[in-house]
Amino acid sequence: MDIKKVAVLGAGAVGSYVIWGLSARRDIELGVVADGPRGERLAKDGCAINGRIYRPAVWTPQEAHDADLLIVCLKYGALPGALDSIKAVTGPHTTIMSLMNGVDSEDIIASAVGGEHLLYSLIKVASHKEADGFHFDPATTVGIIFGEKEPPCDSPCVKAVEALFSGTELHFRATDCILSLIHISEPTRRTPISYAVFCLKKKKKQHLSLIHI
């Protein structure tokens, strides 16, 4: 299994980390899924990340159809409204990684497209937005953790994602206990209300929220 076409849904704090890392891969197609005014803005302005403008392709959900990998980087509350887009992108062989807050985001996506498409994952990145775009420290970022919900844990899908990320500066690791890690690291993921409270508390203490989307 080779990953040659990657679609990113959500170009905010988390999506910026993914776009930053995968833009180094010149041997793949990388695109942000967006249409309407948002798509027009991204096509015109690009993605401002760490003081640099990145210009991935901008695809409508239909243009992104049958991507090898779809990485969902939305906020939890935006997921219901994005299910039609996720369904439009998903083809027979599309793998989906959800880097969203919400312990049940994978289950919600699976209910729309089928659980066979899901590779369970989480991300830890301290990202914040300034006037010139999103900023994070690549060196101190924990990164993306992923794995199969059930054995075999070294599936072709896991190996393909490892191969994709290996050619970048993204921090990542595969694990055989992804469900436990999601629940341990996301005590406030269940609802968008509790997540908002979590962010506010972190901001009061640190002035920089740990965005775990």
N, C-alpha and C positions, 0 to 999 in steps of 0.2 A: 504494500500500500504506500503510494507516494502522495504527498500533499503538494499540489501545484497551484491551487486557487484558494485563497483565504479571504473570507468576508468578515468584516468587523461591524457589529451592530452596536452603535454607541461610541462616540468619539470624545467623551468627557475625560474625567480623571483617570479612570481605569483603561478606557479605550486608548488614551494617549500613550500609556506605557506599552501596550501591545503594538500600536502603530510605530512607535519609536523603535522597538526591537525588531519587528519584522521588516521594516523598511530596508534593513541591511541585506535582506535576501533578494538578490537581483534575478534569481532563477525561479521566482514565483510571481503569480498575479496577486496583488494585494489591493483590496478595495473596501471602502466604507459604504455601508448600506444606508442610503438616505434618499428621499425624494422631496418634491415640492420646494418651498423656500429654503429649508435646511439643506437640501441637496445642492441647490444653486449657490448658497453661501459657502459650503465646503469646497465646491468646485472652483469658486472664485478666490477664496482666501486661503485654502489649505488648512492644515492643522498646526497650530503654534505650540511647540513643545520644547521646553528647556532652551528658549531663545532662538529656536530655528523653525523654519516653516517646512513641513513635510507635505507631500502631495500624492497620497495614495489615490487610486481611481475612486470615483464616486459612482456607485451603482444603484439603480432602483432594485427593489427586491426581485423583480423579474429578471433583470440583467445578472443578478448574482446567483440565479438558480443553478442548483447542482454544484455549488462550491464544494471543494473537498473538505473544508473546515469552516464552520461558522462559529465565531467567538462573540457571545452576547455579553455586552458590557454596560447594560442599562441599569438604572435604579429600579429597585423592586416594584415601586408603584407604577412604573411605565410598562411592566411586562404584559398585563392583559391587553393593552392597546397595541402591542407589538406582535402578538401571536400570528396575525394574518401575514405579516412580513416574514416572520420566521418560517411559516408554512410555505410561503412563496419561494424562499431561498432554498429550502431543504429538498434535495433530490434523493434518489435511491441510495447513493453512497456517501451522503453528507454526514460528517461527524459534527456534533454540536458541543461546545464547551460553554458553560454559563459561569461567568465570573461575577455574578450578581450577589447582592445581599439577599438573604432568604434561604433557609435550609430546604425549602420546598420548591425553589425555582426550577430545578431539573425535573421534578415531578409535574409541574405545571406545563413545562415545555413538552415533556413526554406525552402528556394527555392530548396534545395537539398534533404531534408528528410521529409519535411512537418512541418507546424507550430504547429501541435498538440504536438510535442515533446519538444517544447521550454518552459523553465521557465526563464523569463527575470531576469537578475542579473547584478551586478557590484561589483567591489572590490576596496578597498583603503588600500594599504599596501606600506610602505616605505621600499623597499628591495634593497640591493646592493650586488654585487658579489666581493668577496675577493679571495685570493689565495687558501683558504681552503673551498670555496663554498659560498652559499648564506646566507646572514644574515639579520635579521629584529628583531625588538623589539616587542614581542607578547603583552606586556602590553599596548603599545601606538598605536597598529594597530586598525584602525576602523573596518576592516574586510569585510565580504561579506553581501551584501544587495540584497534581491530577492523578487519577487512577480509575480503574474499572470498579463498578459497583460490586461485581462478583467475579470470582476467578474465571479464567486465568488472568492474572494481574499483568503479565507481560504480553498482552494481546498485540496483534498487528497494529491496532489503533494507537495504543500507548507508544509503541516503538516508532510509529510514523510521526507522532507529535514530538517525541524526543529528538528525532532526526531533524525536524523542522526548526525547533528551538536551538539546537546545538550550533547552528550556523549564525547565531546572533549573540548579542550581549544580554539577552533576557536571563534573569535568574529563574530557575525552575527545578523541579524534581518530581519524579513519579513515586507513587506510594501504593502499598497494598491495603491501606486502611483509610481511604479517602472519606468515607462516610463518618467515621469517628472524628476525623480532623475537622470536617465541616461543622459538626455539632459542637465540638469543643471550642473552636475558634469563633463561632458565630452565636453566642448566647442571646443576642438581641435580633437575630435575623428574621424571626417569625413574622413580624408585622412591620410595615413602614413607619408606624408611630413609634414603636420602641427603638427602631434604628435612628430616627430623628433625635430622640432623647439622648441616645448614646453619643451621637456626633456633637451635640451641644455640650455634653459633659466633657468630652475630650477637648473641645475647643476652649472651654473655660480653663482647663488645667494646662493645656499645652499651646494653645493658639494655633494648632495645626491638627486637623482631624485625621485619624487613620481611616482611610476610605477603603472599605472592604466590600466591594460591589459585585 
